[in-house]
Amino acid sequence: MNDDRNQPQGSLNEGEGGKTADAQYRKGATDFAKRTDTLQKGMEAERDVENYRGEYEGAEKAGRSHSAGDLESDLEGKNDGRH
């Protein structure tokens, strides 16, 4: 007997772009937008980036150091419809 009620929500591998993950994200984003002044949050985020620019740039540099690097075709926009 296959009892799906005992499975954690989203436990089945739905692959990239899973419907369960999409639904959970959209619900969370909608709930956040309904209970939050998103314009104010955006202004706060912008202010934080300006005030802590060095920390943000350091974090970006650290993240990029673990990257395999950019593909030339990505940098030229060949994969996103710009060319």
C-alpha positions in Angstrom: 0.0 0.0 0.0 1.4 3.4 -1.0 0.4 5.9 1.6 1.5 9.4 0.3 0.2 11.0 3.5 3.3 9.9 5.4 5.6 11.5 2.7 7.1 14.9 3.5 5.6 17.5 1.1 7.7 17.7 -2.0 9.7 14.6 -1.1 9.3 13.1 -4.5 11.9 14.1 -7.1 10.0 16.2 -9.5 13.1 17.3 -11.3 14.2 20.8 -12.1 11.4 23.3 -11.8 9.3 21.0 -9.6 5.6 22.0 -9.2 5.6 21.5 -5.5 8.6 23.8 -5.0 7.1 26.4 -7.4 3.8 26.4 -5.5 5.6 26.7 -2.1 7.7 29.6 -3.4 4.8 31.4 -4.9 2.7 31.0 -1.7 5.6 32.3 0.4 6.3 35.2 -1.8 2.6 36.2 -2.0 2.3 35.9 1.8 5.4 38.1 2.3 4.2 40.7 -0.2 0.8 40.9 1.5 2.2 41.4 5.0 5.2 43.5 4.2 5.8 47.0 2.8 8.0 45.7 0.0 8.9 49.2 -1.2 10.3 50.0 2.2 12.2 46.6 2.3 13.7 47.4 -1.1 14.9 50.8 0.1 16.4 49.2 3.2 18.2 46.6 1.1 19.6 49.3 -1.2 20.8 51.3 1.8 22.5 48.1 3.2 24.3 47.4 -0.1 25.6 51.0 -0.2 26.6 51.0 3.5 28.3 47.6 3.4 29.5 47.6 -0.2 32.9 46.1 0.7 31.3 43.2 2.5 29.0 42.5 -0.4 31.8 42.7 -2.9 33.9 40.4 -0.7 31.1 37.8 -0.5 30.6 38.0 -4.3 34.4 37.5 -4.9 34.4 34.5 -2.5 31.4 33.0 -4.3 33.0 33.5 -7.7 36.2 31.9 -6.5 34.3 28.6 -6.2 32.7 29.0 -9.7 33.9 27.2 -12.7 33.8 30.6 -14.4 31.7 32.2 -17.0 31.2 30.8 -20.5 32.1 33.3 -23.2 28.8 32.6 -24.8 27.0 33.7 -21.6 29.0 36.9 -21.4 28.2 37.7 -25.0 24.5 37.1 -24.4 24.3 34.3 -27.0 22.2 32.1 -24.6 19.6 34.7 -23.5 18.3 36.1 -26.7 20.2 39.4 -26.7 22.0 38.4 -29.9 
